[in-house]
């Protein structure tokens, strides 16, 4: 659903929903898979709410539900709080914060904890450097493994910036 803001089109709500039809199915399988859906709500340019859900038609239960609310100060910082529910598995809460330190450097922190047993699932700390054509991301990630030893990762990521004025002709 769109509305107008300052004379421009504004995407206020974006809803999608889908399911899969099983053409070739095994014995006992149903014609349709679970129902999946997303919703994005943007009431203002500084606030966003995103959700994703997976509903099981046959057992009449939610198998998965994810949500995130994000507050953004256009160019300086952003902060998000999210949840992730997986039936018979986990109930997670995540928090992330990004802060632009200078014109070329941004710090980012991400934390995720399981509310059922208090386990810190993941922690990630990154610094992103912005150059003329590239983003360089330097990071550290600590992930708790429930069945194996915990995992620590140091990484570097190189990403080419998009070129919005460039076009690709396809015939």
TIRODO-440694 format. One record per residue: residue number from 1; residue in three letters; y, z, x of N, C-alpha, C in turn. Coordinates in nm, 2 decimals. Last residue first. Layout:
semi/nudo/nnorth/nup/neast/canorth/caup/caeast/cnorth/cup/ceast
NUM/ALA/Y/Z/X/Y/Z/X/Y/Z/X
...
# end
This chain:
semi/nudo/nnorth/nup/neast/canorth/caup/caeast/cnorth/cup/ceast
171/UNK/-0.80/-2.44/1.89/-0.81/-2.56/1.80/-0.95/-2.56/1.73
170/UNK/-0.58/-2.20/1.99/-0.72/-2.23/1.96/-0.72/-2.34/1.86
169/UNK/-0.36/-2.08/2.23/-0.38/-2.18/2.13/-0.53/-2.20/2.12
168/UNK/-0.21/-1.78/2.28/-0.33/-1.85/2.31/-0.36/-1.95/2.20
167/UNK/0.10/-1.66/2.41/0.02/-1.71/2.30/-0.10/-1.78/2.36
166/UNK/0.32/-1.39/2.49/0.22/-1.49/2.53/0.14/-1.54/2.41
165/UNK/0.46/-1.18/2.41/0.52/-1.31/2.40/0.43/-1.42/2.44
164/UNK/0.30/-0.96/2.46/0.32/-1.00/2.32/0.39/-1.13/2.30
163/UNK/0.07/-0.88/2.66/0.18/-0.97/2.67/0.21/-1.02/2.53
162/UNK/-0.05/-0.55/2.75/-0.05/-0.67/2.66/0.08/-0.75/2.69
161/UNK/-0.15/-0.45/3.08/-0.06/-0.44/2.96/-0.07/-0.56/2.88
160/UNK/-0.47/-0.37/3.20/-0.37/-0.47/3.19/-0.28/-0.45/3.07
159/UNK/-0.58/-0.07/3.34/-0.57/-0.15/3.22/-0.45/-0.24/3.23
158/UNK/-0.80/0.13/3.51/-0.69/0.03/3.53/-0.69/-0.06/3.41
157/UNK/-0.89/0.46/3.58/-0.90/0.35/3.49/-0.78/0.26/3.51
156/UNK/-1.09/0.69/3.74/-0.96/0.61/3.75/-0.99/0.49/3.66
155/UNK/-1.23/1.02/3.72/-1.22/0.88/3.69/-1.09/0.82/3.72
154/UNK/-1.47/1.27/3.74/-1.34/1.23/3.79/-1.33/1.08/3.78
153/UNK/-1.66/1.48/3.54/-1.63/1.34/3.58/-1.49/1.33/3.63
152/UNK/-1.93/1.69/3.49/-1.79/1.68/3.54/-1.77/1.54/3.59
151/UNK/-2.15/1.83/3.26/-2.12/1.71/3.33/-1.97/1.72/3.37
150/UNK/-2.42/2.08/3.25/-2.29/2.03/3.22/-2.25/1.91/3.31
149/UNK/-2.77/2.00/3.22/-2.66/2.07/3.29/-2.53/2.00/3.24
148/UNK/-2.89/1.97/2.88/-2.90/1.94/3.02/-2.79/2.02/3.09
147/UNK/-2.85/2.04/2.62/-2.99/2.04/2.66/-3.00/2.01/2.81
146/UNK/-2.57/2.04/2.59/-2.65/2.15/2.53/-2.79/2.15/2.58
145/UNK/-2.31/2.00/2.81/-2.44/1.94/2.76/-2.52/2.05/2.71
144/UNK/-1.97/1.97/2.80/-2.08/2.06/2.79/-2.20/1.99/2.74
143/UNK/-1.77/1.80/3.03/-1.84/1.79/2.91/-1.96/1.89/2.91
142/UNK/-1.46/1.74/3.17/-1.57/1.83/3.17/-1.64/1.83/3.03
141/UNK/-1.28/1.50/3.35/-1.34/1.53/3.22/-1.45/1.63/3.25
140/UNK/-0.98/1.38/3.48/-1.09/1.47/3.50/-1.14/1.51/3.36
139/UNK/-0.80/1.08/3.59/-0.84/1.18/3.51/-0.96/1.27/3.55
138/UNK/-0.55/0.84/3.59/-0.63/0.92/3.68/-0.67/1.04/3.59
137/UNK/-0.48/0.51/3.50/-0.50/0.64/3.45/-0.60/0.72/3.55
136/UNK/-0.23/0.27/3.51/-0.33/0.33/3.59/-0.35/0.48/3.54
135/UNK/-0.14/-0.03/3.35/-0.15/0.12/3.34/-0.26/0.17/3.43
134/UNK/0.07/-0.31/3.45/-0.06/-0.23/3.45/-0.04/-0.09/3.40
133/UNK/0.31/-0.44/3.50/0.20/-0.51/3.42/0.07/-0.43/3.40
132/UNK/0.48/-0.23/3.60/0.53/-0.35/3.52/0.42/-0.41/3.44
131/UNK/0.31/0.08/3.53/0.38/-0.01/3.62/0.43/-0.13/3.54
130/UNK/0.25/0.41/3.46/0.29/0.28/3.40/0.36/0.20/3.50
129/UNK/-0.01/0.64/3.49/0.10/0.57/3.56/0.13/0.44/3.50
128/UNK/-0.13/0.93/3.34/-0.12/0.78/3.33/0.01/0.73/3.40
127/UNK/-0.35/1.18/3.39/-0.22/1.13/3.42/-0.22/0.98/3.42
126/UNK/-0.56/1.40/3.20/-0.53/1.27/3.26/-0.38/1.26/3.29
125/UNK/-0.83/1.59/3.11/-0.69/1.60/3.16/-0.66/1.47/3.24
124/UNK/-1.05/1.73/2.87/-1.01/1.61/2.95/-0.86/1.62/2.99
123/UNK/-1.34/1.88/2.76/-1.20/1.90/2.81/-1.17/1.78/2.90
122/UNK/-1.58/1.95/2.51/-1.52/1.86/2.61/-1.38/1.90/2.64
121/UNK/-1.70/2.17/2.38/-1.77/2.05/2.40/-1.71/1.96/2.51
120/UNK/-1.73/2.50/2.39/-1.63/2.40/2.43/-1.71/2.28/2.46
119/UNK/-1.88/2.67/2.12/-1.90/2.60/2.25/-1.78/2.50/2.27
118/UNK/-1.88/2.82/1.88/-1.78/2.84/1.98/-1.79/2.77/2.11
117/UNK/-2.06/2.75/1.69/-2.11/2.84/1.79/-2.00/2.87/1.90
116/UNK/-1.91/2.61/1.50/-2.03/2.68/1.46/-2.08/2.78/1.56
115/UNK/-1.70/2.47/1.62/-1.67/2.59/1.54/-1.79/2.67/1.50
114/UNK/-1.68/2.34/1.93/-1.77/2.34/1.81/-1.74/2.48/1.74
113/UNK/-1.39/2.17/2.06/-1.47/2.29/2.05/-1.56/2.28/1.92
112/UNK/-1.20/1.99/2.29/-1.28/1.98/2.17/-1.38/2.10/2.17
111/UNK/-0.89/1.86/2.41/-0.99/1.97/2.41/-1.07/1.96/2.28
110/UNK/-0.68/1.69/2.63/-0.77/1.68/2.52/-0.87/1.79/2.52
109/UNK/-0.37/1.58/2.76/-0.47/1.69/2.76/-0.55/1.67/2.63
108/UNK/-0.17/1.39/2.97/-0.24/1.40/2.85/-0.35/1.50/2.86
107/UNK/0.14/1.27/3.10/0.03/1.37/3.11/-0.04/1.38/2.97
106/UNK/0.28/0.98/3.23/0.25/1.06/3.11/0.13/1.14/3.14
105/UNK/0.54/0.81/3.41/0.42/0.90/3.42/0.41/0.97/3.28
104/UNK/0.77/0.65/3.41/0.64/0.59/3.45/0.52/0.68/3.45
103/UNK/0.98/0.81/3.32/0.96/0.68/3.26/0.83/0.62/3.29
102/UNK/0.80/1.13/3.30/0.91/1.04/3.35/0.90/0.91/3.28
101/UNK/0.63/1.25/3.12/0.70/1.33/3.23/0.82/1.26/3.28
100/UNK/0.54/1.26/2.80/0.59/1.17/2.90/0.68/1.25/3.00
99/UNK/0.25/1.41/2.69/0.39/1.43/2.72/0.43/1.34/2.83
98/UNK/0.01/1.47/2.44/0.05/1.38/2.54/0.20/1.40/2.56
97/UNK/-0.27/1.66/2.34/-0.12/1.66/2.36/-0.09/1.56/2.47
96/UNK/-0.52/1.74/2.10/-0.47/1.66/2.21/-0.32/1.66/2.22
95/UNK/-0.80/1.90/1.98/-0.66/1.91/2.00/-0.62/1.82/2.12
94/UNK/-1.07/1.93/1.74/-1.01/1.88/1.87/-0.86/1.89/1.86
93/UNK/-1.36/2.08/1.62/-1.22/2.07/1.61/-1.16/2.02/1.75
92/UNK/-1.68/2.01/1.46/-1.59/2.02/1.58/-1.44/2.02/1.54
91/UNK/-1.97/2.09/1.37/-1.84/2.10/1.30/-1.74/2.12/1.41
90/UNK/-2.30/1.93/1.37/-2.18/2.00/1.43/-2.06/2.00/1.34
89/UNK/-2.55/1.89/1.21/-2.54/1.88/1.35/-2.42/1.96/1.41
88/UNK/-2.57/1.87/0.94/-2.69/1.93/1.01/-2.68/1.91/1.16
87/UNK/-2.32/1.63/0.93/-2.42/1.71/0.85/-2.54/1.75/0.94
86/UNK/-2.04/1.66/1.12/-2.17/1.58/1.11/-2.27/1.67/1.04
85/UNK/-1.70/1.65/1.13/-1.81/1.71/1.07/-1.93/1.62/1.07
84/UNK/-1.42/1.70/1.31/-1.53/1.61/1.30/-1.65/1.69/1.25
83/UNK/-1.06/1.71/1.31/-1.19/1.77/1.28/-1.30/1.66/1.28
82/UNK/-0.75/1.75/1.51/-0.85/1.68/1.43/-0.98/1.76/1.41
81/UNK/-0.42/1.71/1.59/-0.52/1.81/1.56/-0.63/1.74/1.47
80/UNK/-0.19/1.60/1.84/-0.28/1.58/1.73/-0.38/1.69/1.72
79/UNK/0.13/1.50/1.95/0.04/1.61/1.94/-0.06/1.58/1.82
78/UNK/0.35/1.35/2.19/0.27/1.34/2.06/0.17/1.45/2.07
77/UNK/0.67/1.27/2.33/0.55/1.34/2.32/0.47/1.31/2.19
76/UNK/0.86/1.05/2.36/0.85/1.16/2.45/0.72/1.23/2.45
75/UNK/0.91/0.86/2.17/0.88/0.81/2.30/0.85/0.92/2.40
74/UNK/0.89/0.99/1.89/0.88/0.85/1.92/0.84/0.81/2.07
73/UNK/0.69/1.24/1.86/0.84/1.23/1.89/0.85/1.09/1.96
72/UNK/0.45/1.28/1.62/0.49/1.20/1.73/0.65/1.21/1.74
71/UNK/0.15/1.43/1.51/0.30/1.44/1.50/0.35/1.37/1.63
70/UNK/-0.14/1.37/1.32/-0.07/1.35/1.45/0.08/1.35/1.42
69/UNK/-0.46/1.47/1.22/-0.31/1.46/1.18/-0.24/1.46/1.32
68/UNK/-0.77/1.34/1.14/-0.68/1.38/1.24/-0.54/1.37/1.18
67/UNK/-1.12/1.37/1.06/-0.98/1.36/1.02/-0.89/1.40/1.14
66/UNK/-1.44/1.27/0.94/-1.35/1.30/1.06/-1.21/1.29/1.00
65/UNK/-1.76/1.33/0.83/-1.62/1.32/0.79/-1.54/1.36/0.91
64/UNK/-2.09/1.25/0.73/-1.99/1.25/0.84/-1.85/1.25/0.77
63/UNK/-2.24/1.27/0.50/-2.31/1.28/0.63/-2.21/1.30/0.75
62/UNK/-2.21/1.41/0.19/-2.13/1.36/0.30/-2.21/1.38/0.43
61/UNK/-2.47/1.33/-0.05/-2.40/1.42/0.04/-2.31/1.34/0.14
60/UNK/-2.67/1.20/-0.21/-2.55/1.25/-0.27/-2.48/1.36/-0.18
59/UNK/-2.88/1.06/-0.12/-2.90/1.20/-0.12/-2.77/1.28/-0.18
58/UNK/-2.78/0.80/-0.17/-2.91/0.84/-0.21/-2.94/0.99/-0.22
57/UNK/-2.53/0.77/-0.05/-2.55/0.75/-0.20/-2.68/0.81/-0.25
56/UNK/-2.37/0.94/0.18/-2.50/0.90/0.15/-2.52/0.90/0.00
55/UNK/-2.06/0.86/0.33/-2.13/0.92/0.22/-2.27/0.86/0.19
54/UNK/-1.85/0.91/0.58/-1.97/0.84/0.56/-2.05/0.92/0.45
53/UNK/-1.50/0.86/0.67/-1.61/0.93/0.61/-1.73/0.84/0.59
52/UNK/-1.20/0.93/0.83/-1.31/0.84/0.83/-1.43/0.92/0.76
51/UNK/-0.84/0.94/0.84/-0.97/0.99/0.81/-1.07/0.88/0.81
50/UNK/-0.52/1.03/0.96/-0.62/0.93/0.96/-0.75/1.00/0.93
49/UNK/-0.18/1.06/0.93/-0.30/1.12/0.89/-0.41/1.01/0.89
48/UNK/0.13/1.10/1.11/0.02/1.02/1.07/-0.10/1.10/1.04
47/UNK/0.48/1.11/1.16/0.36/1.18/1.11/0.26/1.08/1.07
46/UNK/0.71/0.96/1.23/0.67/1.07/1.32/0.54/1.15/1.27
45/UNK/0.77/0.79/1.02/0.73/0.73/1.15/0.68/0.84/1.25
44/UNK/0.60/0.91/0.73/0.71/0.89/0.81/0.67/0.84/0.94
43/UNK/0.34/0.87/0.61/0.46/0.89/0.52/0.59/0.88/0.60
42/UNK/0.08/0.71/0.65/0.20/0.71/0.74/0.32/0.74/0.65
41/UNK/-0.26/0.72/0.65/-0.14/0.76/0.58/-0.03/0.78/0.68
40/UNK/-0.57/0.56/0.63/-0.45/0.59/0.72/-0.33/0.61/0.63
39/UNK/-0.91/0.60/0.58/-0.77/0.60/0.52/-0.67/0.64/0.63
38/UNK/-1.23/0.45/0.54/-1.12/0.50/0.62/-0.99/0.51/0.54
37/UNK/-1.58/0.47/0.47/-1.44/0.45/0.44/-1.35/0.51/0.53
36/UNK/-1.91/0.38/0.37/-1.82/0.42/0.48/-1.68/0.39/0.43
35/UNK/-2.21/0.46/0.22/-2.08/0.41/0.20/-1.99/0.47/0.31
34/UNK/-2.53/0.37/0.36/-2.43/0.46/0.32/-2.30/0.39/0.29
33/UNK/-2.68/0.06/0.24/-2.67/0.17/0.34/-2.57/0.27/0.28
32/UNK/-2.89/-0.07/-0.02/-2.76/-0.05/0.04/-2.76/0.07/0.13
31/UNK/-3.16/-0.07/-0.09/-3.09/-0.20/-0.08/-2.96/-0.18/0.00
30/UNK/-3.36/0.16/0.11/-3.28/0.12/0.00/-3.21/-0.01/0.02
29/UNK/-3.70/0.17/0.22/-3.56/0.17/0.25/-3.49/0.12/0.12
28/UNK/-3.97/0.15/0.16/-3.90/0.28/0.13/-3.75/0.28/0.16
27/UNK/-4.04/-0.08/0.41/-4.09/-0.01/0.29/-4.02/0.13/0.28
26/UNK/-3.74/-0.23/0.54/-3.87/-0.17/0.56/-3.91/-0.10/0.43
25/UNK/-3.57/-0.53/0.46/-3.58/-0.39/0.47/-3.72/-0.34/0.48
24/UNK/-3.34/-0.77/0.49/-3.48/-0.74/0.52/-3.49/-0.59/0.54
23/UNK/-3.09/-0.70/0.38/-3.16/-0.82/0.34/-3.31/-0.81/0.37
22/UNK/-2.90/-0.44/0.28/-3.02/-0.47/0.36/-3.10/-0.59/0.31
21/UNK/-2.56/-0.43/0.29/-2.68/-0.47/0.20/-2.79/-0.51/0.30
20/UNK/-2.34/-0.17/0.37/-2.42/-0.28/0.41/-2.53/-0.30/0.31
19/UNK/-2.00/-0.10/0.27/-2.14/-0.06/0.28/-2.22/-0.19/0.32
18/UNK/-1.66/0.02/0.28/-1.77/-0.08/0.30/-1.90/-0.02/0.29
17/UNK/-1.31/0.04/0.26/-1.44/0.09/0.23/-1.54/-0.02/0.24
16/UNK/-0.98/0.14/0.35/-1.09/0.05/0.36/-1.22/0.12/0.32
15/UNK/-0.63/0.17/0.31/-0.76/0.22/0.27/-0.86/0.11/0.29
14/UNK/-0.33/0.28/0.41/-0.42/0.18/0.44/-0.56/0.23/0.41
13/UNK/0.00/0.35/0.31/-0.14/0.39/0.30/-0.23/0.26/0.33
12/UNK/0.24/0.23/0.41/0.23/0.37/0.38/0.09/0.42/0.38
11/UNK/0.39/0.02/0.60/0.25/0.04/0.56/0.23/0.19/0.54
10/UNK/0.69/-0.13/0.51/0.63/-0.01/0.57/0.49/0.01/0.52
9/UNK/0.92/-0.38/0.57/0.80/-0.34/0.51/0.74/-0.23/0.58
8/UNK/1.27/-0.29/0.58/1.15/-0.35/0.64/1.03/-0.30/0.56
7/UNK/1.50/-0.16/0.49/1.49/-0.30/0.47/1.37/-0.37/0.53
6/UNK/1.43/0.11/0.54/1.54/0.05/0.61/1.53/-0.11/0.60
5/UNK/1.12/0.05/0.40/1.20/0.15/0.47/1.30/0.08/0.56
4/UNK/0.92/-0.01/0.12/1.03/-0.05/0.21/1.10/0.07/0.27
3/UNK/0.56/-0.01/0.12/0.68/0.03/0.06/0.79/-0.03/0.15
2/UNK/0.21/-0.09/0.06/0.34/-0.10/0.14/0.46/-0.05/0.05
1/UNK/-0.12/0.00/0.09/0.00/0.00/0.00/0.12/0.00/0.09
# end
